[in-house]
Amino acid sequence: MASTRDWFETVAEAQRRAKKRLPKGVYLALVAGAEAGVTMNDNVTAFSELRFRPHVADLPATRDLATTVMGQAVSLPVLISPTGVQAVHPDGEVAVARAAAAAGTAMGLSSFASKPVEEVGKAIDKLLFQSYWVGTREDILTRAERARAAGAKGLIVTLDWVFDSRRDWGSPWIPETLDLKAMLRYAPQVAVRPGYLARWIRSGSLPDLGVPNLGARDAQIPTFFGAYGQWMGSAPPTWEDLAWLREQWGGPFMIKGITRPDDARRAVDIGATAISVSNHGGNNLDSTPATIRCLPGVADAVGDQIEVLLDGGIRRGSDVVKALALGAHAVMIGRAYLWGMAASGERGVTNVIEILRQGASETLLGLGKASIRDLSPDDLIVPDGFALDRKI
């Protein structure tokens, strides 16, 4: 179907609408990658190097996209990746949770989210809580237990971050708090995007840069940069630390940020349930290869000992299928749903998920596959040297 006022046909169209509706600084915060953006761009363009090998007869009338990830049954192999403070829409992570719940999939909620985990937990049953290694072991466990009490079924620990904020094209200015000085500085951008401000005014609030999920429920809420400072001051975790947290949590446990087979094997050794092959959307160490290039080697290294997810560069349902054919159990999306929310709120997030659902189903049809479980590397033409640490 063609795009209409209430429906966009592609994730690219969602991005174009987001750009038209968001103040420049907010939009740039969504699209920026570290340094020269080599990794961020490769995350997307690498998918175009993979080609399909379709069939033309005996095609399946229906296709099964359902799977189970971290103990949660999902209707399609696309999960919501945790992203930080969401100033693109007043409903923020609650809108995302409602859309994910309606679509029958799971949502990762960031510890740097703009909405409390208790509020988000009421909107979705399949909730996975994400934490950075911020503070002491006791701080981290307190954060996790608070999320469990709010309904989180699994814990995601994100490790792919080196605090690189440099951007060759310039980083957008983000205020510490939305005080008068900040509002005056943002006023020219907001003036040319009046609908953005109108949505916030109708909600009875203004964009909040607080981080409500970092501490105990009744603790004082730090600002984003206050939380960021705590994170920078925390010693990076060891594998022993991660094993301790996995044991204390006792439930489904994911390590996010894996790109190497040896790290993937260490995750298996500590008893993790899942790993996410991720480079933080190109916002970590620039010149890291695209996650789809790293995926086959990681998947080969761990086999069926652990669930392998891919995070980075998913823009189409065909991208989802390519990732599954190369060994992913499911994928996670970040920028795509944020653009959808900027374009149309909760409805826009639903729109993005349905684009990926329909695209994945259509791709399975072309490949002659009745289920995502039938996919294999034989369904793709993979150029020499594409897949790191693996020969196809």
N, C-alpha and C positions, 0 to 999 in steps of 0.2 A: 504494500500500500504506500501511496505517496505521503510525504510529510504534510501535515495540516497545522493549524494553530495549536491544537491540543495534542498532537502526536508528532514525534520526529522519527524518521526512518532509520537513521544511523547514529552511532556515537559521535561521528564527526559533526553531524548537525547539532547534537546536544552541545558540543564544545562551542560551535559558532554562536548558538543562542546564549550560552553562559557568558561568552565574551561581550555580547551586546548588553547584558543585564547586570554585570558586575562592575564595580569601580575597578579601575586599572590595577591598583595595588593588590586588591583581593584576587583578581584573575591571575596576575603574575605569580602570586603565592601558590596557586594551584598547578601552574604549568612549568615552574622553574625546576631545573635540575642542577646538580653540583657543577661548579667550574664551567667547562666548555659544553657540558650537556652531551658528551660522547656516549655515556652509558644510557642516559634517558632516551636519546634518539635511537640507539641500537636496540633497546628493549622493544620498540615498535617496529622498526624497519626490518629486523632480523626475520620476522614472521614471513615477509614477502619473499624471502629466499627459499622457502619451503614450497614444494609443489605437490598437488594431489594426483592420485592415480585412480580415477573414477571408473565405475561400472555403468552399464547402460540398460541392463535387463535383469529380471528376477530381483528387483529392488523391493525393500520392505515397505509395506503399507503404513506401518507405524514404527516409531523409534523410541527406545527407552533411554531416557537421560538420567534417571534416578540413581543415586548412590548413597553411601553413608560415609561421613567424615567426622572423625573424632567422636564417634558414637551417636552422631546426629543424622537421622535420615533426611536427605534433601532431594527435592524434585528435579534438580539439575546440578551439574558439577561446577557451579559458579557461586562462590561465597563472597560476602562483603569483607574487604580487608579493613583493618582498623586504620583510621586516619585521625590526625590531631584536630585541634580547635577548628570547628566548622562554622565559619562566619558567612557562609554563602546563603544561608536561609535561616529564619528565626527558629524553625522547628528542629533544625540540626539533626543529631543522631536519632532522635525519636522518630522523625519522619522516615529516616533510613530503616530503622527497625520495623516500622509498620509495613513498609514496602517489602522488605525481606521476608517478613512473616507471611504476608499475603502470597508471596511467590513460592513459599515452601522451602526457603533456604536459610542458611545460618549467617550470623553477623558477628564480626569481630569488633569489639568496642575498645577504643584506645583509652589508656590511663590518662592521656592528655586531651580527652574529649571535652566538649563544651557542656554536655548534659550529664547529670549524675547517673551512675550505673543503676541506681534504684528506679529511676524514672524510665530508663531505656529497658530495663528488665521487665517492666510491666507491659511493654509493647511487643516483646518477642520471647518465645520460649527457647529457641535455638540460639542462645547467646554464648559467645566465647569472649573472655576478657583478656585484653592485651596489656602487658606491663613491660616497661623498660627496667633495667637494673638501676633503680634510683633509691639511694639511701642504704640503710643497713639490711641485713637479712630479716630482722624483725619488722622493719618498715614494709618490705616487699611482701612478707607473709600476711601482714595486717591488711594490705591492699587486696591481696588475692582472696582472703577470707571474707572481706566485705563484699567482693564481687560474687563469691559463692552464695552468700546470704541473699543477694539480690537476684539469684537465679542463674548465674553463669555455670555452664556445663563443662567448660574447658578453659584452660589457661594457655595463652600465647606469650612467649618471652621473645621480644625483639632485640636482636644483637647487632644488626647491620647499621651502625651509625658511628661516624668519627668526628661529628660536630663541624663538618665543613659547610660553611654558609656562603662561601665565595661564589659569585656568579659572574661570568664574563660579560653578561649583558646588564648586570646590576641587580642587586637584591631589592625587592620592594620593602619600603619602610613599614615596620609593624610597631605600633605603639605599645608601651608597657601597660598603660590603662587608657581607656577611652575617655580622657578628660577633655576640657575645653580646648586646650592647645592641640590635642590630637584631632578633635573634630574640625577645628579651623584648617588644619593642614590637609585633611581629607575632603574638605568641603568642595573644592573645584572638581574632584573626581566624582563625588556623589551627585553634584549638580547636573552632570550630564547623564546620570543614571538614576533619575528620580524614582523609578519603580523599586529599586533596591531599598532606598530609605523608606518608601511608603510601606513595604512589606514589614519592615521592622516596627514602624510606628503603629501599624494595625495590630501587631502582636503585643503591644504595650511594653516593649523592651528595646534595647540597643545591643549591638554585638558585644558579647562578653568575652574577655580574654582570660577569664579565670579558668583554673584547671581543677574541677571539683572531685576528681577520682583519685588524686595522688595520695591522700591521707585517709584517716578514719572518717567516718560519715559526719561526725560532729566537729571535725577539725577546721581550723581557719583555711579558707580556700586560697592557695597561692596564685599569683599571676602566672601567665605563660612563661615569662622570662624568669620569674622566681623559681618555677619548677625546672626550667631549663638549666638554671644555675645549680640546683641540687643534683641534677643528672650529671652535669659536667664534673661536679665535685665528688662523685661516687666512683670508687675503684671498679674497673671492669670485672665482670664475674669470671671465675674459673670453671672448668668442667665439674669440679667438685661442688662448687656453689650451685650449679644447675642441677646436679644429681640430688643435692639436698632439697632444693625447691620442688623438684619432681616428686620426691618421696613425701614431702610435707603436703603437697597438694593432693596427691593420691588419686587423681582423676585424669581424664584426657589432657595431654600436655604437648604443646607444639613449640619448636624452636624455629623462629623466623629469621632469615638472613643467610641461609646456607647457600654457597655457590661451589664448594669444593667437595669431592668425594670423601676425603679424609675427615672433614668436619661432619659430613653426613653419617659416617660410621661411628664417630664419637657420640652423636645424638642417639644412635641405636644402643650404644654401650651403656648410656645412662638411663635407658628405659623410656625415652620419649615416644609418644604415640604418633607424632607427625612432625614433618619438617616443611618449611616453606622455602623453596628456592627463590630468593629475593635479593635485590640490591637496593631496597628502599626506594623503588621507583626512579632510580638514577640520582637519588639525593644522598648517596653515601660516598664511596670512593670512586671518583670519575675514572673512566677507562676500564672499569670492571666490565666483562662481556655481558651481553644481553642474557637474561635468565633463561630464555629458550635455548641458548647455546650451551648453558651449563647443565640444563635439565637431564639430558640423556646419560651423561657420565655419573651424575648423582644417583639417578634411578638405577643404573646398572650396579652401582656400588652397594646399594642396600637391598635390592630385590623387593621381596614382599615382607621384609622385616618391619617396615614402618610406612606410614602413609606419606607420599610425596606430593606436595602441592606446588604450583607455580604461581608467582606473583610478579607482574610486570609486563606492560605492553599490550594487554588484552583489549582489543577494540572491536572485535567481530566474533560471531559464533564460530566462524572457521578457525580463528586463532585458538579458541577453546579446544576444538577437535585436534588441531595440530599438537597442542600441548599434551593432550591425552594419548595421542598416538606415539609420542616420544617418552611416555612413562609417567606422566602426572596422573594422580588420582582425581584431582579437581584443580580449579584455578581460583585465584582471588583477584578482585578488582578494586581499584582505588579512584584514580582520576575520573574514570568513566562514570561512576555513579555520582561523584561530586558535580560533574558537569550537568548530569541529569537533574540533580536537586536544584542547582542554580537556575536551570532553564524552567522547571515546572514544579519544584517542591517534591513532595512525596510521589506525586503522579509521574514526575520525571525520572525518579529512581526506578519505579515500576517499569517505565518505558524502556530504560536501559537494560534491565534484567530480561524483559521480554524480547528485545532485539537479539540478545545473546542466546536466549532459549531457541528462538525461531531459526537463527542462523546456524546454530549447532545441529538442530534437527534436519535442516535442509542439507547441510554438509554430509551428515550421516546417510541421507537418502542418496546423494550423488555417489558416495563411496560404496553403497550397497550394504550398509551395516544396520542391523536391527537394534543394536545396543552399543553404548559407549564402551562396554566391556569387550567388544569384538575388535576394537581398534588396535593397530600395531604399526611399527615403523614401515612395514610393507605398503601401507596406504599412502606413503609420502615418497617423494624424490628429495633426498637430502644431499646437498652439494658436498663435495670433498672438503674436509676441514671445518665444516659448520659445527658439528657436535664436539665439544671439548671432552677430553678424557674418554672418548668412546669411538670405536670404529663401526660404522653401519654399512 
